[in-house]
Amino acid sequence: MAIEVRIPTILRTYTGGQKAVEGGGKTLAELFADLDTRHTGIQSRIVDEAAGGELRRFVNVYLNDEDVRFLDGINTKLTDGDNVTILPAVAGGMA
């Protein structure tokens, strides 16, 4: 099963500069574990093991343009051909 994962600039050091990589898995949790086998360290930047393996608070993940927090989070089911986008939350502005 091939799933395209779009990687934000801040995580591209783990993918050798690639903007998108392919992975596999039946759920997001399995996908991130699969990605970590080829791009060591990327999973720990997305998943917070101290919080029971949930997505990190300031990382947004979209499945086919839908926020997975409104689906089943890390347990969201995937199908062949899905697109997953990882986006770090951005904060800031003028005080």
N, CA, C and O atoms as a CHARMM CRD file, in Angstrom:
* protein
*
  380
    1    1 MET  N      0.84700  -1.16800   0.00000 PROA 1      0.00000
    2    1 MET  CA     0.00000   0.00000   0.00000 PROA 1      0.00000
    3    1 MET  C      0.89600   1.23500   0.00000 PROA 1      0.00000
    4    1 MET  O      1.73200   1.39000   0.89000 PROA 1      0.00000
    5    2 ALA  N      0.73300   2.10200  -0.97100 PROA 2      0.00000
    6    2 ALA  CA     1.54900   3.30400  -1.08300 PROA 2      0.00000
    7    2 ALA  C      0.75800   4.53600  -0.64300 PROA 2      0.00000
    8    2 ALA  O     -0.33000   4.81400  -1.14600 PROA 2      0.00000
    9    3 ILE  N      1.33500   5.25700   0.30300 PROA 3      0.00000
   10    3 ILE  CA     0.73500   6.48300   0.80600 PROA 3      0.00000
   11    3 ILE  C      1.78000   7.58100   0.69200 PROA 3      0.00000
   12    3 ILE  O      2.90200   7.43300   1.17600 PROA 3      0.00000
   13    4 GLU  N      1.40500   8.68600   0.04600 PROA 4      0.00000
   14    4 GLU  CA     2.32400   9.81000  -0.08400 PROA 4      0.00000
   15    4 GLU  C      2.24100  10.67400   1.17000 PROA 4      0.00000
   16    4 GLU  O      1.15400  11.03000   1.62400 PROA 4      0.00000
   17    5 VAL  N      3.40700  11.00500   1.72000 PROA 5      0.00000
   18    5 VAL  CA     3.48500  11.84500   2.91000 PROA 5      0.00000
   19    5 VAL  C      4.26000  13.09900   2.54700 PROA 5      0.00000
   20    5 VAL  O      5.42200  13.02700   2.14600 PROA 5      0.00000
   21    6 ARG  N      3.61200  14.24700   2.68800 PROA 6      0.00000
   22    6 ARG  CA     4.27100  15.52900   2.42400 PROA 6      0.00000
   23    6 ARG  C      4.95800  15.99400   3.70200 PROA 6      0.00000
   24    6 ARG  O      4.35000  16.06200   4.76900 PROA 6      0.00000
   25    7 ILE  N      6.22700  16.30600   3.56400 PROA 7      0.00000
   26    7 ILE  CA     7.09100  16.61300   4.70600 PROA 7      0.00000
   27    7 ILE  C      7.35600  18.12100   4.77700 PROA 7      0.00000
   28    7 ILE  O      7.74800  18.72200   3.77700 PROA 7      0.00000
   29    8 PRO  N      7.14600  18.74000   5.94600 PROA 8      0.00000
   30    8 PRO  CA     7.44900  20.17100   6.07200 PROA 8      0.00000
   31    8 PRO  C      8.96100  20.41000   6.09500 PROA 8      0.00000
   32    8 PRO  O      9.73800  19.51000   6.41300 PROA 8      0.00000
   33    9 THR  N      9.35100  21.59600   5.76500 PROA 9      0.00000
   34    9 THR  CA    10.76700  21.95900   5.68700 PROA 9      0.00000
   35    9 THR  C     11.53100  21.57300   6.94600 PROA 9      0.00000
   36    9 THR  O     12.64800  21.06200   6.85900 PROA 9      0.00000
   37   10 ILE  N     10.94900  21.80900   8.10200 PROA 10     0.00000
   38   10 ILE  CA    11.64600  21.55600   9.36600 PROA 10     0.00000
   39   10 ILE  C     11.96900  20.07300   9.58400 PROA 10     0.00000
   40   10 ILE  O     12.88500  19.75400  10.34100 PROA 10     0.00000
   41   11 LEU  N     11.24000  19.16900   8.93900 PROA 11     0.00000
   42   11 LEU  CA    11.48500  17.72800   9.09800 PROA 11     0.00000
   43   11 LEU  C     12.24200  17.11300   7.92800 PROA 11     0.00000
   44   11 LEU  O     12.51200  15.91200   7.93100 PROA 11     0.00000
   45   12 ARG  N     12.58000  17.90600   6.94700 PROA 12     0.00000
   46   12 ARG  CA    13.25800  17.36000   5.76200 PROA 12     0.00000
   47   12 ARG  C     14.68400  16.91100   6.02800 PROA 12     0.00000
   48   12 ARG  O     15.27000  16.20200   5.21000 PROA 12     0.00000
   49   13 THR  N     15.24700  17.31000   7.15000 PROA 13     0.00000
   50   13 THR  CA    16.58200  16.79700   7.49500 PROA 13     0.00000
   51   13 THR  C     16.52200  15.28700   7.72000 PROA 13     0.00000
   52   13 THR  O     17.52000  14.59000   7.53700 PROA 13     0.00000
   53   14 TYR  N     15.36900  14.79000   8.11000 PROA 14     0.00000
   54   14 TYR  CA    15.19400  13.34600   8.33000 PROA 14     0.00000
   55   14 TYR  C     14.98000  12.59000   7.01900 PROA 14     0.00000
   56   14 TYR  O     15.21200  11.38300   6.95600 PROA 14     0.00000
   57   15 THR  N     14.54100  13.29200   5.97500 PROA 15     0.00000
   58   15 THR  CA    14.23000  12.63800   4.69900 PROA 15     0.00000
   59   15 THR  C     15.25000  12.96700   3.62000 PROA 15     0.00000
   60   15 THR  O     14.99900  12.74000   2.43600 PROA 15     0.00000
   61   16 GLY  N     16.38000  13.49200   4.01600 PROA 16     0.00000
   62   16 GLY  CA    17.40800  13.83400   3.03500 PROA 16     0.00000
   63   16 GLY  C     16.99500  14.97900   2.12900 PROA 16     0.00000
   64   16 GLY  O     17.45100  15.07200   0.99000 PROA 16     0.00000
   65   17 GLY  N     16.13600  15.84800   2.63100 PROA 17     0.00000
   66   17 GLY  CA    15.69100  17.00400   1.86700 PROA 17     0.00000
   67   17 GLY  C     14.46700  16.75700   1.00600 PROA 17     0.00000
   68   17 GLY  O     13.98400  17.67400   0.34200 PROA 17     0.00000
   69   18 GLN  N     13.96400  15.54400   1.00600 PROA 18     0.00000
   70   18 GLN  CA    12.79200  15.22800   0.17800 PROA 18     0.00000
   71   18 GLN  C     11.54300  15.91800   0.70900 PROA 18     0.00000
   72   18 GLN  O     11.28800  15.92800   1.91300 PROA 18     0.00000
   73   19 LYS  N     10.76900  16.49300  -0.20700 PROA 19     0.00000
   74   19 LYS  CA     9.51800  17.17000   0.14600 PROA 19     0.00000
   75   19 LYS  C      8.38300  16.18500   0.36900 PROA 19     0.00000
   76   19 LYS  O      7.43300  16.47900   1.09300 PROA 19     0.00000
   77   20 ALA  N      8.48100  15.02500  -0.25000 PROA 20     0.00000
   78   20 ALA  CA     7.45100  13.99200  -0.10300 PROA 20     0.00000
   79   20 ALA  C      8.12800  12.62700  -0.12200 PROA 20     0.00000
   80   20 ALA  O      9.10300  12.41200  -0.84200 PROA 20     0.00000
   81   21 VAL  N      7.59700  11.71200   0.67800 PROA 21     0.00000
   82   21 VAL  CA     8.09700  10.34300   0.73200 PROA 21     0.00000
   83   21 VAL  C      6.89600   9.40400   0.69300 PROA 21     0.00000
   84   21 VAL  O      5.75700   9.81800   0.91000 PROA 21     0.00000
   85   22 GLU  N      7.16800   8.14900   0.41700 PROA 22     0.00000
   86   22 GLU  CA     6.09900   7.15400   0.43300 PROA 22     0.00000
   87   22 GLU  C      6.27600   6.24300   1.62900 PROA 22     0.00000
   88   22 GLU  O      7.39100   5.94400   2.05500 PROA 22     0.00000
   89   23 GLY  N      5.14400   5.81000   2.15700 PROA 23     0.00000
   90   23 GLY  CA     5.15300   4.89100   3.26900 PROA 23     0.00000
   91   23 GLY  C      3.95200   3.97700   3.18200 PROA 23     0.00000
   92   23 GLY  O      3.15000   4.06300   2.25200 PROA 23     0.00000
   93   24 GLY  N      3.84000   3.10200   4.16200 PROA 24     0.00000
   94   24 GLY  CA     2.72100   2.17400   4.17700 PROA 24     0.00000
   95   24 GLY  C      2.22800   1.93400   5.58000 PROA 24     0.00000
   96   24 GLY  O      2.94200   2.17400   6.55300 PROA 24     0.00000
   97   25 GLY  N      1.00900   1.46200   5.68100 PROA 25     0.00000
   98   25 GLY  CA     0.40900   1.14300   6.96300 PROA 25     0.00000
   99   25 GLY  C     -1.09500   1.23800   6.87100 PROA 25     0.00000
  100   25 GLY  O     -1.63900   1.91300   5.99700 PROA 25     0.00000
  101   26 LYS  N     -1.75400   0.55800   7.77700 PROA 26     0.00000
  102   26 LYS  CA    -3.22000   0.57600   7.80600 PROA 26     0.00000
  103   26 LYS  C     -3.76700   1.75200   8.60400 PROA 26     0.00000
  104   26 LYS  O     -4.92500   2.13800   8.44500 PROA 26     0.00000
  105   27 THR  N     -2.90900   2.32600   9.47900 PROA 27     0.00000
  106   27 THR  CA    -3.28900   3.49100  10.28900 PROA 27     0.00000
  107   27 THR  C     -2.14000   4.49600  10.25100 PROA 27     0.00000
  108   27 THR  O     -1.04100   4.18100   9.79500 PROA 27     0.00000
  109   28 LEU  N     -2.40700   5.70400  10.73500 PROA 28     0.00000
  110   28 LEU  CA    -1.33500   6.69900  10.82400 PROA 28     0.00000
  111   28 LEU  C     -0.20900   6.20300  11.71900 PROA 28     0.00000
  112   28 LEU  O      0.96200   6.41800  11.40800 PROA 28     0.00000
  113   29 ALA  N     -0.53900   5.54800  12.81800 PROA 29     0.00000
  114   29 ALA  CA     0.48800   5.03400  13.72200 PROA 29     0.00000
  115   29 ALA  C      1.41700   4.07900  12.98100 PROA 29     0.00000
  116   29 ALA  O      2.63700   4.16000  13.12800 PROA 29     0.00000
  117   30 GLU  N      0.84900   3.17600  12.18700 PROA 30     0.00000
  118   30 GLU  CA     1.66300   2.23900  11.41100 PROA 30     0.00000
  119   30 GLU  C      2.46700   2.96400  10.33800 PROA 30     0.00000
  120   30 GLU  O      3.61400   2.60500  10.07400 PROA 30     0.00000
  121   31 LEU  N      1.87800   3.97100   9.72500 PROA 31     0.00000
  122   31 LEU  CA     2.58100   4.75100   8.70100 PROA 31     0.00000
  123   31 LEU  C      3.80600   5.43400   9.29500 PROA 31     0.00000
  124   31 LEU  O      4.89000   5.37400   8.71500 PROA 31     0.00000
  125   32 PHE  N      3.64500   6.08100  10.44400 PROA 32     0.00000
  126   32 PHE  CA     4.76900   6.78600  11.05100 PROA 32     0.00000
  127   32 PHE  C      5.85800   5.82200  11.49300 PROA 32     0.00000
  128   32 PHE  O      7.04300   6.13900  11.38900 PROA 32     0.00000
  129   33 ALA  N      5.47200   4.65000  11.98600 PROA 33     0.00000
  130   33 ALA  CA     6.45600   3.62600  12.35600 PROA 33     0.00000
  131   33 ALA  C      7.20400   3.15100  11.10700 PROA 33     0.00000
  132   33 ALA  O      8.41700   2.94400  11.14800 PROA 33     0.00000
  133   34 ASP  N      6.48200   2.98100  10.00400 PROA 34     0.00000
  134   34 ASP  CA     7.10900   2.57200   8.74700 PROA 34     0.00000
  135   34 ASP  C      8.08400   3.64200   8.24900 PROA 34     0.00000
  136   34 ASP  O      9.19200   3.32000   7.81900 PROA 34     0.00000
  137   35 LEU  N      7.67900   4.89400   8.30600 PROA 35     0.00000
  138   35 LEU  CA     8.57200   5.97400   7.87100 PROA 35     0.00000
  139   35 LEU  C      9.85200   5.99000   8.70200 PROA 35     0.00000
  140   35 LEU  O     10.93600   6.24800   8.18000 PROA 35     0.00000
  141   36 ASP  N      9.72000   5.71200   9.99300 PROA 36     0.00000
  142   36 ASP  CA    10.87900   5.75400  10.88100 PROA 36     0.00000
  143   36 ASP  C     11.89900   4.66800  10.54600 PROA 36     0.00000
  144   36 ASP  O     13.07000   4.80200  10.90000 PROA 36     0.00000
  145   37 THR  N     11.48400   3.60200   9.87800 PROA 37     0.00000
  146   37 THR  CA    12.43700   2.55500   9.49500 PROA 37     0.00000
  147   37 THR  C     13.38400   3.04200   8.40700 PROA 37     0.00000
  148   37 THR  O     14.50400   2.54200   8.29900 PROA 37     0.00000
  149   38 ARG  N     12.95800   4.00300   7.60300 PROA 38     0.00000
  150   38 ARG  CA    13.80000   4.55200   6.53600 PROA 38     0.00000
  151   38 ARG  C     14.30900   5.95400   6.83900 PROA 38     0.00000
  152   38 ARG  O     15.32500   6.38200   6.29100 PROA 38     0.00000
  153   39 HSD  N     13.61100   6.66000   7.70200 PROA 39     0.00000
  154   39 HSD  CA    13.95500   8.04900   8.03300 PROA 39     0.00000
  155   39 HSD  C     14.02000   8.16000   9.56500 PROA 39     0.00000
  156   39 HSD  O     13.16800   8.77600  10.20500 PROA 39     0.00000
  157   40 THR  N     15.05000   7.54800  10.11200 PROA 40     0.00000
  158   40 THR  CA    15.20300   7.41600  11.55800 PROA 40     0.00000
  159   40 THR  C     15.06500   8.75100  12.28300 PROA 40     0.00000
  160   40 THR  O     15.70800   9.74200  11.93500 PROA 40     0.00000
  161   41 GLY  N     14.20300   8.74500  13.30300 PROA 41     0.00000
  162   41 GLY  CA    13.99800   9.93000  14.13800 PROA 41     0.00000
  163   41 GLY  C     12.76800  10.73200  13.79000 PROA 41     0.00000
  164   41 GLY  O     12.32000  11.54700  14.59700 PROA 41     0.00000
  165   42 ILE  N     12.21000  10.52700  12.61200 PROA 42     0.00000
  166   42 ILE  CA    11.06700  11.35200  12.20200 PROA 42     0.00000
  167   42 ILE  C      9.82900  11.07200  13.05300 PROA 42     0.00000
  168   42 ILE  O      9.06400  11.98900  13.35400 PROA 42     0.00000
  169   43 GLN  N      9.63000   9.82500  13.43900 PROA 43     0.00000
  170   43 GLN  CA     8.44700   9.47500  14.22700 PROA 43     0.00000
  171   43 GLN  C      8.41900  10.22100  15.55400 PROA 43     0.00000
  172   43 GLN  O      7.36000  10.68900  15.97400 PROA 43     0.00000
  173   44 SER  N      9.54900  10.33900  16.21200 PROA 44     0.00000
  174   44 SER  CA     9.58100  10.99900  17.51600 PROA 44     0.00000
  175   44 SER  C      9.29200  12.49800  17.41500 PROA 44     0.00000
  176   44 SER  O      8.94500  13.12900  18.41400 PROA 44     0.00000
  177   45 ARG  N      9.43100  13.06100  16.23600 PROA 45     0.00000
  178   45 ARG  CA     9.11400  14.48200  16.02900 PROA 45     0.00000
  179   45 ARG  C      7.61900  14.69600  15.78300 PROA 45     0.00000
  180   45 ARG  O      7.12700  15.82100  15.86200 PROA 45     0.00000
  181   46 ILE  N      6.90000  13.60600  15.48400 PROA 46     0.00000
  182   46 ILE  CA     5.47400  13.68400  15.16200 PROA 46     0.00000
  183   46 ILE  C      4.61900  13.11300  16.28700 PROA 46     0.00000
  184   46 ILE  O      3.55400  13.64300  16.60300 PROA 46     0.00000
  185   47 VAL  N      5.09700  12.02700  16.88600 PROA 47     0.00000
  186   47 VAL  CA     4.33600  11.28900  17.89400 PROA 47     0.00000
  187   47 VAL  C      4.97200  11.48800  19.26500 PROA 47     0.00000
  188   47 VAL  O      6.19100  11.39800  19.41300 PROA 47     0.00000
  189   48 ASP  N      4.13600  11.76000  20.26400 PROA 48     0.00000
  190   48 ASP  CA     4.59700  11.97600  21.63500 PROA 48     0.00000
  191   48 ASP  C      4.36300  10.69400  22.43400 PROA 48     0.00000
  192   48 ASP  O      3.24800  10.43900  22.88800 PROA 48     0.00000
  193   49 GLU  N      5.40500   9.89300  22.60400 PROA 49     0.00000
  194   49 GLU  CA     5.28500   8.62700  23.34000 PROA 49     0.00000
  195   49 GLU  C      4.91500   8.86100  24.80000 PROA 49     0.00000
  196   49 GLU  O      4.23200   8.03200  25.40100 PROA 49     0.00000
  197   50 ALA  N      5.35300   9.97200  25.37700 PROA 50     0.00000
  198   50 ALA  CA     5.03600  10.28200  26.77300 PROA 50     0.00000
  199   50 ALA  C      3.54500  10.56500  26.96100 PROA 50     0.00000
  200   50 ALA  O      3.02800  10.48300  28.07600 PROA 50     0.00000
  201   51 ALA  N      2.86100  10.89700  25.87200 PROA 51     0.00000
  202   51 ALA  CA     1.41900  11.17200  25.91900 PROA 51     0.00000
  203   51 ALA  C      0.62700   9.99000  25.37500 PROA 51     0.00000
  204   51 ALA  O     -0.46500  10.16100  24.83400 PROA 51     0.00000
  205   52 GLY  N      1.17800   8.80300  25.52000 PROA 52     0.00000
  206   52 GLY  CA     0.45900   7.60600  25.09500 PROA 52     0.00000
  207   52 GLY  C      0.48600   7.35400  23.60300 PROA 52     0.00000
  208   52 GLY  O     -0.37500   6.65400  23.06900 PROA 52     0.00000
  209   53 GLY  N      1.48300   7.92700  22.92100 PROA 53     0.00000
  210   53 GLY  CA     1.60900   7.68800  21.48600 PROA 53     0.00000
  211   53 GLY  C      0.69800   8.54600  20.64000 PROA 53     0.00000
  212   53 GLY  O      0.45300   8.22800  19.47600 PROA 53     0.00000
  213   54 GLU  N      0.19300   9.62700  21.20300 PROA 54     0.00000
  214   54 GLU  CA    -0.67100  10.53800  20.44300 PROA 54     0.00000
  215   54 GLU  C      0.18300  11.51600  19.62700 PROA 54     0.00000
  216   54 GLU  O      1.39200  11.62500  19.83200 PROA 54     0.00000
  217   55 LEU  N     -0.46200  12.21400  18.71000 PROA 55     0.00000
  218   55 LEU  CA     0.23900  13.22800  17.93600 PROA 55     0.00000
  219   55 LEU  C      0.73900  14.32300  18.86400 PROA 55     0.00000
  220   55 LEU  O      0.07400  14.67800  19.83700 PROA 55     0.00000
  221   56 ARG  N      1.91100  14.85100  18.55800 PROA 56     0.00000
  222   56 ARG  CA     2.42900  15.96300  19.34800 PROA 56     0.00000
  223   56 ARG  C      1.46500  17.14300  19.24700 PROA 56     0.00000
  224   56 ARG  O      0.80700  17.34400  18.22600 PROA 56     0.00000
  225   57 ARG  N      1.39900  17.89500  20.30100 PROA 57     0.00000
  226   57 ARG  CA     0.43200  18.99200  20.41300 PROA 57     0.00000
  227   57 ARG  C      0.55400  20.02400  19.28800 PROA 57     0.00000
  228   57 ARG  O     -0.45400  20.53800  18.80300 PROA 57     0.00000
  229   58 PHE  N      1.77300  20.32300  18.88100 PROA 58     0.00000
  230   58 PHE  CA     1.96900  21.37900  17.90200 PROA 58     0.00000
  231   58 PHE  C      2.29200  20.84900  16.51000 PROA 58     0.00000
  232   58 PHE  O      2.95200  21.51900  15.71700 PROA 58     0.00000
  233   59 VAL  N      1.81900  19.63900  16.22400 PROA 59     0.00000
  234   59 VAL  CA     1.96800  19.06400  14.88500 PROA 59     0.00000
  235   59 VAL  C      0.57200  18.77100  14.36300 PROA 59     0.00000
  236   59 VAL  O     -0.20800  18.06700  15.00500 PROA 59     0.00000
  237   60 ASN  N      0.26400  19.31200  13.19800 PROA 60     0.00000
  238   60 ASN  CA    -1.02100  19.05600  12.56000 PROA 60     0.00000
  239   60 ASN  C     -0.80900  18.04700  11.44700 PROA 60     0.00000
  240   60 ASN  O      0.14900  18.14400  10.67900 PROA 60     0.00000
  241   61 VAL  N     -1.70800  17.08100  11.36600 PROA 61     0.00000
  242   61 VAL  CA    -1.62700  16.05500  10.33200 PROA 61     0.00000
  243   61 VAL  C     -2.95600  16.02800   9.59400 PROA 61     0.00000
  244   61 VAL  O     -4.02400  16.00800  10.20600 PROA 61     0.00000
  245   62 TYR  N     -2.87100  16.02900   8.27300 PROA 62     0.00000
  246   62 TYR  CA    -4.06100  16.02500   7.43100 PROA 62     0.00000
  247   62 TYR  C     -4.05600  14.79000   6.54900 PROA 62     0.00000
  248   62 TYR  O     -3.03600  14.43800   5.95600 PROA 62     0.00000
  249   63 LEU  N     -5.19900  14.13900   6.47000 PROA 63     0.00000
  250   63 LEU  CA    -5.40100  13.01400   5.57900 PROA 63     0.00000
  251   63 LEU  C     -6.31100  13.49300   4.46600 PROA 63     0.00000
  252   63 LEU  O     -7.48000  13.80200   4.69600 PROA 63     0.00000
  253   64 ASN  N     -5.76800  13.55200   3.25200 PROA 64     0.00000
  254   64 ASN  CA    -6.54600  14.03900   2.10600 PROA 64     0.00000
  255   64 ASN  C     -7.22300  15.37100   2.43700 PROA 64     0.00000
  256   64 ASN  O     -8.40300  15.56600   2.14500 PROA 64     0.00000
  257   65 ASP  N     -6.46900  16.27600   3.04300 PROA 65     0.00000
  258   65 ASP  CA    -6.89900  17.63400   3.40100 PROA 65     0.00000
  259   65 ASP  C     -7.86800  17.72200   4.57400 PROA 65     0.00000
  260   65 ASP  O     -8.44500  18.78500   4.80500 PROA 65     0.00000
  261   66 GLU  N     -8.06600  16.63600   5.32300 PROA 66     0.00000
  262   66 GLU  CA    -8.92600  16.67300   6.49600 PROA 66     0.00000
  263   66 GLU  C     -8.08100  16.45500   7.74700 PROA 66     0.00000
  264   66 GLU  O     -7.28900  15.51500   7.81900 PROA 66     0.00000
  265   67 ASP  N     -8.25900  17.33300   8.72700 PROA 67     0.00000
  266   67 ASP  CA    -7.50600  17.26200   9.98200 PROA 67     0.00000
  267   67 ASP  C     -7.82300  15.94900  10.69700 PROA 67     0.00000
  268   67 ASP  O     -8.98400  15.67000  10.99500 PROA 67     0.00000
  269   68 VAL  N     -6.79100  15.14000  10.97300 PROA 68     0.00000
  270   68 VAL  CA    -7.01400  13.83000  11.58500 PROA 68     0.00000
  271   68 VAL  C     -7.49200  13.93500  13.02800 PROA 68     0.00000
  272   68 VAL  O     -8.00300  12.95700  13.57300 PROA 68     0.00000
  273   69 ARG  N     -7.33900  15.08900  13.65500 PROA 69     0.00000
  274   69 ARG  CA    -7.84200  15.24600  15.02400 PROA 69     0.00000
  275   69 ARG  C     -9.37400  15.16000  15.04500 PROA 69     0.00000
  276   69 ARG  O     -9.96700  14.86700  16.08400 PROA 69     0.00000
  277   70 PHE  N    -10.00200  15.41300  13.91100 PROA 70     0.00000
  278   70 PHE  CA   -11.45500  15.30700  13.81300 PROA 70     0.00000
  279   70 PHE  C    -11.87400  13.94700  13.25500 PROA 70     0.00000
  280   70 PHE  O    -13.06200  13.69100  13.06000 PROA 70     0.00000
  281   71 LEU  N    -10.91300  13.09400  13.00400 PROA 71     0.00000
  282   71 LEU  CA   -11.17400  11.72000  12.58100 PROA 71     0.00000
  283   71 LEU  C    -10.85100  10.83800  13.77900 PROA 71     0.00000
  284   71 LEU  O    -11.46300  10.99100  14.83600 PROA 71     0.00000
  285   72 ASP  N     -9.90600   9.92300  13.63500 PROA 72     0.00000
  286   72 ASP  CA    -9.52600   9.05700  14.75300 PROA 72     0.00000
  287   72 ASP  C     -8.10100   9.31000  15.21900 PROA 72     0.00000
  288   72 ASP  O     -7.47000   8.42300  15.79300 PROA 72     0.00000
  289   73 GLY  N     -7.58700  10.52000  14.97700 PROA 73     0.00000
  290   73 GLY  CA    -6.24300  10.85900  15.43100 PROA 73     0.00000
  291   73 GLY  C     -5.20400   9.90100  14.88000 PROA 73     0.00000
  292   73 GLY  O     -5.22000   9.57400  13.69400 PROA 73     0.00000
  293   74 ILE  N     -4.31400   9.45700  15.72700 PROA 74     0.00000
  294   74 ILE  CA    -3.22300   8.57100  15.34300 PROA 74     0.00000
  295   74 ILE  C     -3.73400   7.21900  14.84300 PROA 74     0.00000
  296   74 ILE  O     -3.01100   6.49900  14.15400 PROA 74     0.00000
  297   75 ASN  N     -4.97200   6.87600  15.18600 PROA 75     0.00000
  298   75 ASN  CA    -5.56100   5.60300  14.77100 PROA 75     0.00000
  299   75 ASN  C     -6.41000   5.71900  13.50300 PROA 75     0.00000
  300   75 ASN  O     -7.11900   4.78100  13.13700 PROA 75     0.00000
  301   76 THR  N     -6.33400   6.87200  12.83700 PROA 76     0.00000
  302   76 THR  CA    -7.07600   7.06300  11.59100 PROA 76     0.00000
  303   76 THR  C     -6.64600   6.01700  10.57400 PROA 76     0.00000
  304   76 THR  O     -5.45500   5.80700  10.34600 PROA 76     0.00000
  305   77 LYS  N     -7.61300   5.37500   9.97700 PROA 77     0.00000
  306   77 LYS  CA    -7.34200   4.33200   8.98100 PROA 77     0.00000
  307   77 LYS  C     -6.93400   4.94500   7.64900 PROA 77     0.00000
  308   77 LYS  O     -7.41600   6.01000   7.26400 PROA 77     0.00000
  309   78 LEU  N     -6.03800   4.25300   6.95400 PROA 78     0.00000
  310   78 LEU  CA    -5.51800   4.70200   5.66900 PROA 78     0.00000
  311   78 LEU  C     -5.85100   3.68900   4.58500 PROA 78     0.00000
  312   78 LEU  O     -6.04200   2.50300   4.85500 PROA 78     0.00000
  313   79 THR  N     -5.91700   4.18100   3.35500 PROA 79     0.00000
  314   79 THR  CA    -6.10500   3.29700   2.20400 PROA 79     0.00000
  315   79 THR  C     -5.08400   3.65600   1.13400 PROA 79     0.00000
  316   79 THR  O     -4.52900   4.75500   1.12900 PROA 79     0.00000
  317   80 ASP  N     -4.84800   2.72600   0.24300 PROA 80     0.00000
  318   80 ASP  CA    -3.88600   2.92000  -0.83200 PROA 80     0.00000
  319   80 ASP  C     -4.21100   4.19200  -1.60800 PROA 80     0.00000
  320   80 ASP  O     -5.36100   4.42500  -1.98000 PROA 80     0.00000
  321   81 GLY  N     -3.19300   5.00900  -1.84800 PROA 81     0.00000
  322   81 GLY  CA    -3.36900   6.23500  -2.60900 PROA 81     0.00000
  323   81 GLY  C     -3.68400   7.46600  -1.78400 PROA 81     0.00000
  324   81 GLY  O     -3.79400   8.56400  -2.33000 PROA 81     0.00000
  325   82 ASP  N     -3.83200   7.30200  -0.46600 PROA 82     0.00000
  326   82 ASP  CA    -4.09000   8.45700   0.39800 PROA 82     0.00000
  327   82 ASP  C     -2.89700   9.40700   0.38800 PROA 82     0.00000
  328   82 ASP  O     -1.76900   9.01300   0.09100 PROA 82     0.00000
  329   83 ASN  N     -3.17100  10.66300   0.71800 PROA 83     0.00000
  330   83 ASN  CA    -2.13400  11.67400   0.88400 PROA 83     0.00000
  331   83 ASN  C     -2.17400  12.17400   2.31300 PROA 83     0.00000
  332   83 ASN  O     -3.22800  12.56300   2.81700 PROA 83     0.00000
  333   84 VAL  N     -1.02000  12.16400   2.96500 PROA 84     0.00000
  334   84 VAL  CA    -0.89800  12.65800   4.33500 PROA 84     0.00000
  335   84 VAL  C      0.02900  13.86300   4.31200 PROA 84     0.00000
  336   84 VAL  O      1.11100  13.81900   3.72700 PROA 84     0.00000
  337   85 THR  N     -0.41000  14.93900   4.95600 PROA 85     0.00000
  338   85 THR  CA     0.39300  16.15300   5.04400 PROA 85     0.00000
  339   85 THR  C      0.68900  16.43000   6.51100 PROA 85     0.00000
  340   85 THR  O     -0.21300  16.44200   7.34800 PROA 85     0.00000
  341   86 ILE  N      1.95500  16.65000   6.80600 PROA 86     0.00000
  342   86 ILE  CA     2.39700  16.99000   8.16400 PROA 86     0.00000
  343   86 ILE  C      2.73400  18.46700   8.18100 PROA 86     0.00000
  344   86 ILE  O      3.54700  18.93400   7.38400 PROA 86     0.00000
  345   87 LEU  N      2.11100  19.20500   9.09100 PROA 87     0.00000
  346   87 LEU  CA     2.36700  20.64300   9.20100 PROA 87     0.00000
  347   87 LEU  C      2.62700  21.00600  10.65300 PROA 87     0.00000
  348   87 LEU  O      1.80200  20.71200  11.51800 PROA 87     0.00000
  349   88 PRO  N      3.75500  21.63800  10.93600 PROA 88     0.00000
  350   88 PRO  CA     3.95500  22.13600  12.29800 PROA 88     0.00000
  351   88 PRO  C      3.05900  23.34500  12.51400 PROA 88     0.00000
  352   88 PRO  O      2.88900  24.16800  11.61500 PROA 88     0.00000
  353   89 ALA  N      2.48800  23.45100  13.70600 PROA 89     0.00000
  354   89 ALA  CA     1.67300  24.62100  14.02800 PROA 89     0.00000
  355   89 ALA  C      2.59400  25.82900  14.11300 PROA 89     0.00000
  356   89 ALA  O      3.72600  25.72900  14.58500 PROA 89     0.00000
  357   90 VAL  N      2.10400  26.95100  13.65900 PROA 90     0.00000
  358   90 VAL  CA     2.90900  28.16700  13.65600 PROA 90     0.00000
  359   90 VAL  C      2.23000  29.18600  14.55100 PROA 90     0.00000
  360   90 VAL  O      1.02400  29.41100  14.45800 PROA 90     0.00000
  361   91 ALA  N      3.02300  29.79800  15.41900 PROA 91     0.00000
  362   91 ALA  CA     2.48800  30.81500  16.31700 PROA 91     0.00000
  363   91 ALA  C      3.39900  32.03500  16.25000 PROA 91     0.00000
  364   91 ALA  O      4.54000  31.95800  15.79400 PROA 91     0.00000
  365   92 GLY  N      2.89100  33.11100  16.69600 PROA 92     0.00000
  366   92 GLY  CA     3.72100  34.31000  16.72100 PROA 92     0.00000
  367   92 GLY  C      2.90200  35.52400  16.34700 PROA 92     0.00000
  368   92 GLY  O      1.67600  35.47200  16.25100 PROA 92     0.00000
  369   93 GLY  N      3.58800  36.58300  16.14600 PROA 93     0.00000
  370   93 GLY  CA     2.90100  37.81500  15.79700 PROA 93     0.00000
  371   93 GLY  C      3.45700  38.94300  16.63600 PROA 93     0.00000
  372   93 GLY  O      4.46400  38.79900  17.33000 PROA 93     0.00000
  373   94 MET  N      2.78800  40.04500  16.55400 PROA 94     0.00000
  374   94 MET  CA     3.23700  41.21900  17.28900 PROA 94     0.00000
  375   94 MET  C      2.56400  41.28000  18.64500 PROA 94     0.00000
  376   94 MET  O      1.39100  40.93700  18.79100 PROA 94     0.00000
  377   95 ALA  N      3.30900  41.71200  19.61200 PROA 95     0.00000
  378   95 ALA  CA     2.76900  41.80800  20.98600 PROA 95     0.00000
  379   95 ALA  C      2.14200  43.15100  21.21400 PROA 95     0.00000
  380   95 ALA  O      1.63600  43.42000  22.30400 PROA 95     0.00000
